């Protein structure tokens, strides 16, 4: 890998990030100048404020009835994995409290960093600037990630930071030095500390690393460098869970009043089929040309996040032409069968949850699953590969639809 971005890559990346930043600025202007505001739904900053005061619970939690706070043994707790709260600690410390944290701006920056991470992965694999920019734009502007990047609410901060850490974990895993492997392990483990189902991506990396290391000289130091930060992050997360709830795997959602009242709890087979059907609910046109779609628990995921549609079409084309998978030296599997199986496993696990994210535009939980088509395309995009007109057309439509969705949700 070159020590710095070549000029063409630098120009393409700067243009991409500049356009995405402008889109976020314009959105917040339409929203009433909200870019620098603190989100009232940012319970991560509230948790960081309580950490700095020496508490692992939320003082006066009953004063925040609009937040999803867990109630356990008479105390209120932040009910989400804690990595996003840890990321806000410097902002809370420097600003003097949670209210000083510009949550919306921070979430937007996470979105830009995620786009840069996707771009960097394809650049590192030797893809031309057009291909790297295409996939970065598709993920950050042509999916529900864009809408998520517009708000510093607790749910959005977790998803955007989780995706950002996941793609940067992939980026560092593509390197060969011990520090890069350590960064990969840290990022992938921290992604799990934002969104727990990223543990499937972490598992893919672990199994692939073990397979590639078999019989190779010097493999042990590389594995040790990769897994030391994973073990460290895991120990911190499990210790924090145990200190709060007496269980290393409980981060608080089971103690939300909503799930304690639910007949089947937070996860259950009873939720699977209804949630799968929710992800197939269509976007339709009325007689006067107006769009109609659901606002709760998702709609047709191929329309909301069309990267999955591109993956499906490309996979069918590759199957018909019997094109061989590339990237056999990658630290992740790139075969369609493996990635398809893990994608389906993640989809089923997601649909076992009581909700699919509540009020939203699109199918926001499936933003996490975009890492699997990205890995598939990483294994098949080389120096001579560039998206064709049809792919660019789909990307353009995806960007327009998600820009529309973000603005539309301002009035819902």
Legacy VTK file of the C-alpha trace (Angstrom):
# vtk DataFile Version 3.0
C-alpha trace
ASCII
DATASET POLYDATA
POINTS 412 float
0.000 0.000 0.000
1.347 3.488 -0.819
2.179 5.719 2.060
-0.294 8.355 0.885
-3.258 8.588 -1.427
-2.357 9.152 -5.089
-3.647 12.423 -6.488
-6.634 10.925 -8.301
-7.776 9.016 -5.235
-7.294 12.071 -3.046
-9.352 14.235 -5.394
-12.134 11.642 -5.656
-12.309 11.121 -1.902
-12.300 14.860 -1.195
-15.080 15.433 -3.733
-17.157 12.608 -2.292
-16.813 13.774 1.309
-17.407 17.375 0.301
-20.682 16.505 -1.432
-21.863 14.372 1.484
-20.970 17.125 3.962
-22.870 19.647 1.831
-25.895 17.333 1.755
-25.852 17.117 5.564
-25.478 20.899 5.865
-28.419 21.486 3.513
-30.533 18.945 5.373
-29.925 20.594 8.736
-30.674 23.987 7.219
-34.059 22.663 6.080
-34.524 21.191 9.560
-34.120 24.651 11.078
-30.374 24.972 11.606
-29.901 21.856 13.727
-26.389 20.813 12.698
-24.640 21.995 15.860
-27.442 21.150 18.276
-27.440 18.558 21.024
-30.029 15.860 20.434
-32.453 15.385 23.335
-32.355 11.657 22.499
-28.584 11.398 23.016
-28.492 9.212 26.114
-24.861 8.312 25.338
-23.717 11.813 26.299
-25.832 11.526 29.446
-24.114 8.251 30.302
-20.678 9.796 29.704
-21.620 12.669 32.017
-22.539 10.182 34.734
-19.309 8.244 34.200
-17.329 11.428 34.767
-19.283 11.900 37.995
-18.308 8.381 39.124
-21.616 6.636 38.407
-22.404 3.733 36.091
-26.134 4.451 36.439
-28.099 7.517 35.320
-28.804 9.929 38.133
-32.426 11.137 38.186
-33.254 8.759 35.346
-36.972 9.211 36.006
-36.591 12.762 34.658
-35.969 11.396 31.139
-39.153 9.443 30.290
-38.532 9.855 26.541
-35.257 7.924 26.694
-34.973 4.141 26.588
-33.492 3.666 30.053
-33.349 0.266 31.732
-34.719 -0.020 35.267
-32.843 -2.487 37.466
-32.992 -2.740 41.254
-34.435 0.748 41.515
-31.804 2.473 39.389
-31.853 3.730 35.806
-29.242 2.579 33.301
-28.339 3.382 29.736
-29.707 0.370 27.881
-27.362 0.160 24.889
-23.815 -1.198 24.439
-21.419 1.459 25.760
-18.833 2.099 23.024
-20.638 5.169 21.581
-20.794 6.638 25.089
-17.056 6.102 25.496
-16.494 7.920 22.186
-18.362 10.951 23.563
-16.366 11.176 26.797
-13.906 13.815 25.459
-16.755 16.003 24.175
-18.594 15.832 27.489
-15.424 16.529 29.452
-14.404 19.476 27.285
-17.913 20.920 27.078
-18.657 20.533 30.769
-21.734 18.346 30.396
-23.956 16.320 28.117
-25.917 19.311 26.852
-22.758 20.805 25.319
-22.231 17.828 22.989
-23.155 18.638 19.341
-24.705 15.204 18.793
-26.041 15.889 15.311
-22.668 17.090 14.046
-20.869 14.124 15.596
-23.234 11.636 13.979
-22.725 13.350 10.624
-18.957 13.092 11.053
-19.339 9.380 11.791
-21.201 9.070 8.495
-18.406 10.849 6.619
-15.809 8.630 8.284
-17.831 5.575 7.274
-17.824 6.754 3.655
-14.065 7.299 3.852
-13.633 3.797 5.279
-15.572 2.177 2.441
-13.566 4.205 -0.075
-10.325 3.192 1.619
-11.185 -0.518 1.473
-11.630 -0.444 -2.301
-8.603 1.787 -2.813
-6.530 -0.635 -0.799
-7.702 -3.499 -3.029
-6.489 -1.610 -6.100
-9.876 -0.432 -7.347
-9.929 2.732 -9.484
-11.233 5.977 -7.944
-14.570 5.675 -9.758
-15.251 2.241 -8.240
-14.139 3.255 -4.741
-16.264 6.412 -4.852
-19.216 4.438 -6.209
-19.388 2.027 -3.272
-18.691 4.737 -0.711
-21.485 6.902 -2.128
-23.846 3.934 -2.342
-23.326 3.114 1.360
-23.242 6.621 2.800
-25.699 8.422 0.509
-27.719 5.708 -1.197
-28.838 3.810 1.888
-30.602 4.516 5.157
-27.182 5.387 6.563
-27.698 8.909 5.224
-30.877 9.464 7.220
-29.242 7.931 10.282
-26.331 10.365 9.879
-28.643 13.349 10.232
-29.556 12.794 13.880
-27.578 12.427 17.085
-30.216 10.278 18.764
-29.003 7.238 20.673
-30.190 4.726 18.051
-28.560 6.578 15.159
-25.255 7.222 16.901
-24.966 3.496 17.606
-25.737 2.403 14.063
-23.581 4.946 12.259
-20.592 4.513 14.568
-20.991 0.717 14.449
-20.944 0.686 10.640
-18.034 3.145 10.627
-15.966 0.951 12.950
-16.861 -2.175 10.965
-15.641 -0.795 7.623
-12.499 0.608 9.192
-11.952 -2.789 10.781
-12.096 -4.284 7.289
-9.715 -1.598 6.032
-7.089 -2.301 8.681
-7.539 -6.057 8.300
-6.469 -5.678 4.664
-3.042 -4.576 5.919
-0.209 -6.891 6.863
1.672 -5.186 9.675
1.122 -6.002 13.352
-0.174 -2.491 14.231
-2.713 -2.680 11.415
-3.915 -6.066 12.594
-4.261 -4.676 16.110
-6.305 -1.761 14.783
-8.480 -4.193 12.854
-9.166 -6.210 15.991
-9.937 -3.095 18.005
-12.329 -1.642 15.405
-14.205 -4.892 14.821
-14.566 -5.553 18.538
-15.658 -1.958 19.175
-18.266 -2.340 16.419
-19.744 -5.199 18.467
-19.850 -2.734 21.367
-22.143 -0.575 19.233
-24.276 -3.221 17.517
-23.900 -6.752 18.922
-24.634 -8.638 15.696
-21.326 -7.411 14.265
-20.008 -10.391 16.217
-20.781 -12.394 13.034
-18.367 -10.210 11.046
-15.797 -10.572 13.819
-16.268 -14.348 13.671
-15.720 -14.397 9.894
-12.463 -12.533 10.360
-11.365 -14.864 13.146
-12.050 -18.056 11.209
-10.467 -16.706 8.045
-7.395 -15.584 9.982
-6.945 -19.014 11.497
-7.289 -20.650 8.100
-4.779 -18.330 6.426
-2.346 -18.739 9.329
-2.140 -22.532 9.130
1.338 -23.654 8.250
2.714 -20.119 7.806
5.841 -18.961 9.537
5.389 -15.917 11.767
1.629 -16.371 11.963
1.480 -16.459 15.766
2.627 -12.850 16.380
0.125 -11.639 13.783
-2.720 -13.517 15.433
-1.643 -12.281 18.865
-1.546 -8.674 17.656
-4.994 -9.063 16.116
-6.656 -10.706 19.087
-5.128 -8.843 22.009
-7.334 -5.765 21.477
-10.354 -7.994 20.815
-9.822 -9.695 24.162
-9.310 -6.342 25.860
-12.484 -4.778 24.446
-14.484 -7.946 25.182
-13.259 -7.995 28.789
-14.235 -4.360 29.287
-17.681 -4.848 27.762
-18.409 -7.989 29.744
-17.068 -6.508 32.968
-19.216 -3.411 32.498
-22.305 -5.529 31.856
-21.618 -7.631 34.935
-21.082 -4.576 37.116
-24.486 -3.211 36.117
-26.709 -6.252 35.681
-24.813 -9.234 37.084
-24.487 -10.816 33.626
-21.647 -10.515 31.136
-24.030 -10.573 28.154
-26.748 -8.226 29.421
-26.404 -4.622 28.307
-29.820 -3.465 29.512
-32.481 -3.930 26.871
-34.102 -6.830 28.715
-34.809 -4.410 31.580
-36.612 -1.869 29.442
-40.265 -1.626 30.519
-41.319 -2.310 26.916
-39.639 -5.705 26.834
-40.525 -6.642 30.394
-44.187 -6.231 29.475
-43.816 -8.164 26.195
-45.276 -11.677 26.200
-42.315 -13.108 24.262
-39.604 -10.849 25.699
-37.019 -8.986 23.640
-36.266 -11.903 21.276
-38.593 -14.688 20.205
-39.578 -16.931 17.297
-43.013 -15.303 17.324
-41.451 -12.133 15.898
-39.646 -13.788 12.988
-42.338 -14.102 10.327
-44.039 -10.725 10.974
-40.684 -8.943 10.820
-39.658 -10.737 7.636
-42.955 -9.694 6.077
-42.368 -6.114 7.240
-39.157 -6.061 5.220
-41.172 -6.946 2.117
-43.851 -4.266 2.501
-43.881 -2.370 -0.807
-43.480 1.276 -1.660
-46.510 2.158 -3.790
-47.872 5.064 -5.825
-51.340 6.474 -5.238
-53.612 7.613 -8.061
-52.294 11.169 -7.713
-48.648 10.039 -7.908
-47.836 10.241 -4.189
-45.572 7.673 -2.576
-46.969 5.512 0.193
-44.889 3.449 2.610
-44.831 2.380 6.218
-43.184 4.486 8.910
-42.847 1.806 11.596
-40.642 -1.275 11.564
-39.445 -0.952 8.010
-40.505 -1.433 4.431
-39.112 -3.166 1.329
-35.407 -3.396 2.133
-34.244 -3.630 -1.501
-35.759 -0.190 -2.075
-34.509 1.297 1.190
-30.952 -0.028 0.841
-30.485 -0.895 -2.861
-26.912 -2.092 -2.375
-28.561 -5.431 -1.589
-30.355 -5.311 -4.940
-27.068 -4.606 -6.716
-25.500 -7.536 -4.861
-28.353 -9.837 -5.862
-28.191 -8.841 -9.522
-24.387 -9.074 -9.626
-24.440 -12.464 -7.897
-26.961 -13.843 -10.407
-24.823 -12.538 -13.251
-21.671 -14.066 -11.744
-23.464 -17.372 -11.241
-24.678 -17.462 -14.835
-21.226 -16.659 -16.183
-19.598 -18.955 -13.602
-17.159 -16.203 -12.686
-14.660 -17.270 -10.057
-14.472 -15.383 -6.798
-11.363 -13.328 -6.310
-9.710 -12.172 -3.156
-8.494 -15.528 -1.945
-5.826 -13.694 0.024
-8.347 -11.456 1.766
-8.741 -11.710 5.548
-12.478 -12.293 5.048
-14.294 -14.845 2.913
-15.647 -13.427 -0.350
-17.536 -16.446 -1.663
-21.215 -15.906 -2.314
-22.295 -19.007 -0.408
-20.498 -18.066 2.784
-21.440 -14.392 2.722
-24.991 -15.192 1.691
-25.344 -17.656 4.553
-23.978 -15.190 7.115
-26.184 -12.435 5.702
-29.240 -14.657 6.087
-28.185 -15.622 9.619
-27.832 -11.942 10.537
-31.177 -11.194 8.920
-32.935 -13.942 10.887
-31.323 -12.853 14.162
-32.402 -9.278 13.481
-35.975 -10.366 12.747
-36.149 -12.330 16.003
-36.156 -8.967 17.799
-39.502 -7.580 18.934
-39.159 -4.534 16.688
-37.282 -3.639 13.530
-36.326 -0.230 14.795
-39.691 1.433 15.310
-40.270 4.808 13.660
-38.015 5.177 10.654
-37.550 5.669 6.952
-36.737 2.413 5.201
-35.195 -0.582 6.930
-32.552 0.926 9.164
-31.448 -2.247 10.955
-30.275 -3.656 7.637
-27.682 -0.895 7.317
-25.515 -3.103 9.551
-25.711 -5.921 7.004
-24.215 -3.862 4.168
-20.773 -5.144 5.175
-21.558 -8.483 3.503
-22.190 -7.192 -0.045
-19.162 -4.926 0.441
-16.975 -7.950 1.160
-18.407 -9.715 -1.903
-17.589 -6.774 -4.156
-14.156 -6.319 -2.564
-13.287 -9.811 -3.759
-14.282 -8.999 -7.339
-13.241 -5.390 -7.973
-9.815 -4.942 -9.515
-7.809 -2.115 -11.138
-9.711 -2.400 -14.408
-13.191 -2.703 -12.918
-15.560 0.230 -12.857
-19.332 0.418 -12.374
-21.319 0.507 -15.588
-24.147 2.903 -16.519
-26.835 0.659 -15.031
-24.995 0.430 -11.701
-24.516 4.195 -11.597
-28.189 4.649 -12.439
-29.198 2.443 -9.524
-26.823 4.325 -7.228
-28.229 7.665 -8.371
-31.789 6.496 -7.758
-30.777 5.200 -4.316
-29.209 8.537 -3.377
-32.262 10.494 -4.546
-34.665 8.204 -2.683
-32.725 8.401 0.570
-32.288 12.174 0.310
-36.039 12.389 -0.201
-36.616 10.088 2.760
-34.449 12.147 5.093
-36.302 15.349 4.217
-39.677 13.587 4.232
-39.164 12.403 7.805
-38.879 16.014 8.969
-42.615 16.332 8.471
-43.729 13.008 9.948
LINES 1 413
412 0 1 2 3 4 5 6 7 8 9 10 11 12 13 14 15 16 17 18 19 20 21 22 23 24 25 26 27 28 29 30 31 32 33 34 35 36 37 38 39 40 41 42 43 44 45 46 47 48 49 50 51 52 53 54 55 56 57 58 59 60 61 62 63 64 65 66 67 68 69 70 71 72 73 74 75 76 77 78 79 80 81 82 83 84 85 86 87 88 89 90 91 92 93 94 95 96 97 98 99 100 101 102 103 104 105 106 107 108 109 110 111 112 113 114 115 116 117 118 119 120 121 122 123 124 125 126 127 128 129 130 131 132 133 134 135 136 137 138 139 140 141 142 143 144 145 146 147 148 149 150 151 152 153 154 155 156 157 158 159 160 161 162 163 164 165 166 167 168 169 170 171 172 173 174 175 176 177 178 179 180 181 182 183 184 185 186 187 188 189 190 191 192 193 194 195 196 197 198 199 200 201 202 203 204 205 206 207 208 209 210 211 212 213 214 215 216 217 218 219 220 221 222 223 224 225 226 227 228 229 230 231 232 233 234 235 236 237 238 239 240 241 242 243 244 245 246 247 248 249 250 251 252 253 254 255 256 257 258 259 260 261 262 263 264 265 266 267 268 269 270 271 272 273 274 275 276 277 278 279 280 281 282 283 284 285 286 287 288 289 290 291 292 293 294 295 296 297 298 299 300 301 302 303 304 305 306 307 308 309 310 311 312 313 314 315 316 317 318 319 320 321 322 323 324 325 326 327 328 329 330 331 332 333 334 335 336 337 338 339 340 341 342 343 344 345 346 347 348 349 350 351 352 353 354 355 356 357 358 359 360 361 362 363 364 365 366 367 368 369 370 371 372 373 374 375 376 377 378 379 380 381 382 383 384 385 386 387 388 389 390 391 392 393 394 395 396 397 398 399 400 401 402 403 404 405 406 407 408 409 410 411
